[in-house]
Amino acid sequence: MNIATLFTTSRVVFAPLFAYFFITGFPTDQTAWIWICFALAVLIELSDLLDGTIARSRGEVTDFGKVFDPVADSVSRQTIFISFMVTGVIPLWMYLIFFYRDAFLQLLRIVCASSGIVLAARKSGKAKAVLQGIATFGVLFVILLLRYQVEWMPAQILGFHPGFWVMLLPTLFTLLSVIDYVIPNRKLIGKMMETK
């Protein structure tokens, strides 16, 4: 296992730790636990930024790494978002959009690979990842403001946790990114669905 793969693997290790500290610490007054989640989120994002760069710079790009990297991204983000959902920061429908988008893209990649085709990354996918990362820190920041009882941060906005509004734009963009993958690849998808 090379260094880049270790960085990728770290996301799969840090994610359940995030879930444990967030879900356990959220309903309590353990503000320190939210800070731990913040630190874990930083490590997850740094891992995502560095693993590809390290692999290319060291000439250690592998087929396993190409497949494992998006899987690790999905696992880590889905774990964070399910933590938000379980604690009531975001509703179930919002989490399902994140979940089904990733599941659909994984299926599309697998089907393409089985036909010897590499599904090209789209700019919308990269932008989606950036927005989701920023929103993760935004939600944690909002929760910390609430914990420190900052006066101008309300506990609810129009009946929703403030974190819901932080996650709304990434949710809508995540939904649109599915369309951005389907439209350019619609002929390929149709061809793969033909009977043989």
Secondary structure, 3 states (H helix, E strand, C coil): CCHHHHHHHHHHHHHHHHHHHHHHHCCCCCHHHHHHHHHHHHHHHHHHHHHHHHHHHCCCCCHHHHHHHHHHHHHHHHHHHHHHHHCCCCCHHHHHHHHHHHHHHHHHHHHHHHCCCCCCCCHHHHHHHHHHHHHHHHHHHHHHHHHCCCCCCCCCECCECHHHHHHHHHHHHHHHHHHHHHCCCHHHHHHHCCCC
